[in-house]
Amino acid sequence: MGGQPLSPVAALFDAVAPVYETIGPPFFDHFGALLVEHAGVRRGDRVLDLAAGSGAVTVPALAAAGHSGSLLAVDVAPGMVERLAARLSSTGHPAARAELGDAARLEVDPGCFDVALCGFALFFLPEPVSALRAWQQAVRPGGTVAVST
C-alpha cells in the first residue's frame, strides 16, 4: 500500500479516524461483540479482523481469544490503524497487532488463522465474493469466517 493514493473509502475513514469514536454509530460495539460471540471465538484462537476500523470487533475478539490467542487487525485507513495499534498496545497483549492492509487483497499465509471476522465492511469491497474466498483460505480447515452486514 505504500506510496499508492488511498481509495475514496480509505481516505474517508482516514479523515474521520481522530474523532470516529465520538461520531461513529454506537451500535458498532454492540454488534462487534455479537459477531465475536456468534463466531465462537475461544481462548487460544488465532483471529483475523478485517476492515477493523477503530476496533469494535477487535476488542471483544481479543478478550475472547485471551493471552493464549493472537489477533491481527487489518484496515486500509492509516489513521484507523494508528489509533487501533495504540489501543492494542495499551492492552499489553503480547500477540495483538494492527496493520495497514486491504481486506479485498489479503496478504496472509493460507490456514494461519482459526477465525476471520469482518464487521459491517463487506459491502465496501469491490468484489465481496472474491474477498470471502480469500478469507476462507486464510483460516484453517474447519475454521470460521463470520461477517456482519
Phi, psi and omega per residue, in radians:
M1 nan -0.328 -3.069
G2 -1.023 2.280 3.065
G3 1.495 -0.307 3.141
Q4 -1.473 2.548 3.076
P5 -1.154 2.606 3.122
L6 -1.250 2.540 3.017
S7 -1.167 2.846 3.113
P8 -0.991 -0.692 3.133
V9 -1.157 -0.804 3.133
A10 -1.088 -0.728 3.134
A11 -1.096 -0.730 3.116
L12 -1.059 -0.890 -3.113
F13 -1.209 -0.544 3.059
D14 -1.125 -0.726 -3.121
A15 -1.158 -0.643 -3.086
V16 -1.589 -0.096 -3.076
A17 -0.881 -0.774 -3.091
P18 -1.079 -0.417 -3.090
V19 -2.149 0.163 -3.007
Y20 -0.989 -0.741 -3.112
E21 -1.105 -0.411 -3.126
T22 -1.617 -0.347 -3.121
I23 -2.034 -0.266 -3.137
G24 -1.222 2.650 3.134
P25 -1.037 2.285 -3.099
P26 -1.171 -0.297 -3.114
F27 -1.234 -0.245 3.136
F28 -1.017 -0.755 3.129
D29 -1.103 -0.762 3.134
H30 -1.049 -0.870 -3.102
F31 -1.304 -0.428 3.029
G32 -1.103 -0.804 3.109
A33 -1.109 -0.714 3.108
L34 -1.122 -0.688 3.118
L35 -1.072 -0.794 3.121
V36 -1.070 -0.770 3.128
E37 -1.084 -0.864 -3.101
H38 -1.194 -0.482 3.095
A39 -1.316 -0.287 3.114
G40 1.297 0.598 3.101
V41 -1.076 2.274 -3.080
R42 -2.136 2.864 3.054
R43 -0.898 2.343 3.093
G44 1.533 -0.131 -3.133
D45 -1.167 2.588 2.995
R46 -1.702 1.977 -2.967
V47 -1.971 2.412 3.031
L48 -2.029 2.119 3.093
D49 -1.909 2.025 -3.048
L50 -1.718 2.395 -3.062
A51 0.956 0.920 -2.945
A52 -1.195 -0.391 3.128
G53 0.980 -2.299 -3.097
S54 -1.598 0.046 2.997
G55 1.891 0.344 -3.129
A56 -1.056 -0.547 3.065
V57 -1.697 -0.641 -3.082
T58 -0.979 -0.870 -3.043
V59 -1.095 -0.882 3.103
P60 -1.192 -0.524 3.096
A61 -1.153 -0.725 3.118
L62 -1.117 -0.721 3.108
A63 -1.101 -0.708 -3.129
A64 -1.216 -0.684 -3.126
A65 -1.302 -0.450 3.092
G66 1.186 -3.076 -3.101
H67 -1.215 -0.305 3.090
S68 -1.488 -0.160 3.118
G69 -1.708 -3.102 3.089
S70 -2.452 2.786 -3.120
L71 -2.572 2.336 2.993
L72 -2.089 2.092 3.091
A73 -1.848 2.246 -3.080
V74 -2.120 2.396 3.072
D75 -2.643 2.678 -3.127
V76 -1.513 -0.230 -3.078
A77 -1.673 1.977 -3.116
P78 -0.942 -0.686 3.137
G79 -1.119 -0.684 3.103
M80 -1.159 -0.753 -3.140
V81 -1.086 -0.749 3.137
E82 -1.057 -0.814 -3.127
R83 -1.166 -0.737 -3.128
L84 -1.198 -0.662 3.095
A85 -1.050 -0.737 3.108
A86 -1.127 -0.714 3.127
R87 -1.100 -0.770 3.133
L88 -1.175 -0.673 3.126
S89 -1.042 -0.654 -3.113
S90 -1.216 -0.278 3.120
T91 -1.354 -0.385 -3.090
G92 1.306 0.143 3.134
H93 -1.224 2.248 -3.051
P94 -1.262 -0.327 -3.047
A95 -2.270 0.756 3.094
A96 -2.166 2.208 3.136
R97 -2.549 2.704 3.059
A98 -2.024 2.361 -3.109
E99 -2.366 2.612 3.018
L100 -1.257 2.232 -3.140
G101 -3.046 2.853 -3.074
D102 -1.893 2.047 3.127
A103 -1.064 -0.405 3.126
A104 -1.389 -0.363 3.137
R105 -2.314 1.209 -3.038
L106 -1.161 2.340 3.139
E107 -2.123 1.297 3.083
V108 -2.373 2.796 3.101
D109 -1.233 2.517 3.103
P110 -1.051 2.441 3.033
G111 1.206 0.297 -3.066
C112 -1.565 0.009 3.116
F113 -2.193 2.716 3.033
D114 -1.570 -0.589 -3.063
V115 -2.442 2.357 2.987
A116 -2.069 2.282 -3.079
L117 -2.182 2.555 3.051
C118 -2.567 1.971 -3.118
G119 -1.752 2.051 3.026
F120 0.898 0.787 3.132
A121 -2.449 -0.249 -3.095
L122 -0.941 -0.652 -3.099
F123 -1.224 -0.220 3.068
F124 -1.412 -0.319 -3.015
L125 -1.404 2.420 -3.093
P126 -1.161 -0.536 3.119
E127 -2.319 1.386 -3.037
P128 -1.072 -0.617 -3.132
V129 -1.147 -0.734 3.083
S130 -1.092 -0.716 3.119
A131 -1.091 -0.778 3.130
L132 -1.063 -0.677 3.094
R133 -1.095 -0.758 3.130
A134 -1.115 -0.713 3.125
W135 -1.123 -0.688 3.108
Q136 -1.077 -0.669 3.108
Q137 -1.224 -0.463 -3.126
A138 -1.265 -0.394 3.135
V139 -1.676 2.678 3.116
R140 -1.121 2.782 3.036
P141 -0.974 2.294 -3.089
G142 1.475 -0.018 3.112
G143 -1.284 -3.097 -3.038
T144 -2.123 2.350 2.917
V145 -2.028 2.168 -3.123
A146 -2.348 2.387 -3.129
V147 -2.317 2.704 2.939
S148 -2.123 2.542 -3.130
T149 -2.675 nan nan
